[in-house]
Amino acid sequence: MAKTVKSPRWGWALTGSGHFVKETLAIIKQLSDLDLFLSSAAEEVLNMYKQDLVLPEGTRIYKDRTASAAPVGNFYYGVYHTLILGPATSNTVAKCVYGISDNLATNVFAQAGKCRVPAIVFACDTAPVMDTEAPKGMVKVYPRRIDLENTERLKTFEDTTVVETIDEFERAIDARRQWLSGSSS
Ligand SMILES: Cc1cc2nc3c(=O)[nH]c(=O)nc-3n(C[C@H](O)[C@H](O)[C@H](O)COP(=O)(O)O)c2cc1C
């Protein structure tokens, strides 16, 4: 019989997005009991933005080094109470929407769904025109119709909350944290 996990953790998948990545890292720092999953692009992009991963003590980092996304097995043993996926690139959102799980980030999303672990997704592509931070400063980006449609499609997924702004992201995580502390008391 599977062991019951005493303190389930936050699972957080980072993708190769520069959009609000610095603000996202600031939110991550405030969480405890956290496992971080990095897509290969996430690793590269963090370097480009010169972002060192300064993480809460006890955080475990999983990099995308296996074809089978081996670390996702923990979802089956109740290790995670919540998956956070964000910022989520248009690539990752598209794959998630079509049920593709071919790297660590898309696998944790798929396995969270299959294990009924609620997910909060901060999608990058949310408006026809957006200001976003590139490594050398702010730029304008124009998400395509397919990108915006995929974000909308993801909103229809079960147990999935899709947020569109960094403020909404923070609020969704806070609301989940509050719900969790209520449910454990
Ligand atoms: C500096 C930099 C910033 C990027 N920011 C974004 C972004 O905000 N949104 C996005 O959809 N793709 C962005 N990309 C492109 C993704 O990293 C690329 O599509 C990658 O294949 C995504 O892989 P992943 O979804 O597996 O992480 C960026 C690329 C670079 C080099």
The ligand as a Gaussian input file, in Angstrom:
#p B3LYP/6-31G(d) Opt

LIG

0 1
 C       14.905000      35.389000     -23.432000
 C       13.733000      34.567000     -23.839000
 C       12.472000      34.856000     -23.322000
 C       11.367000      34.113000     -23.718000
 N       10.155000      34.439000     -23.216000
 C        9.049000      33.784000     -23.661000
 C        7.756000      34.164000     -23.189000
 O        7.588000      35.072000     -22.360000
 N        6.698000      33.477000     -23.654000
 C        6.816000      32.447000     -24.545000
 O        5.804000      31.861000     -24.927000
 N        8.039000      32.052000     -25.002000
 C        9.155000      32.692000     -24.577000
 N       10.391000      32.315000     -25.035000
 C       10.495000      31.181000     -25.966000
 C       10.500000      29.835000     -25.227000
 O       11.583000      29.760000     -24.307000
 C       10.556000      28.685000     -26.250000
 O        9.339000      28.644000     -26.982000
 C       10.810000      27.341000     -25.613000
 O       10.868000      26.359000     -26.632000
 C        9.738000      26.984000     -24.636000
 O       10.007000      25.724000     -24.061000
 P        9.167000      25.205000     -22.816000
 O        7.736000      25.566000     -23.094000
 O        9.387000      23.731000     -22.842000
 O        9.722000      25.798000     -21.598000
 C       11.516000      33.041000     -24.642000
 C       12.788000      32.750000     -25.159000
 C       13.873000      33.511000     -24.765000
 C       15.225000      33.185000     -25.342000

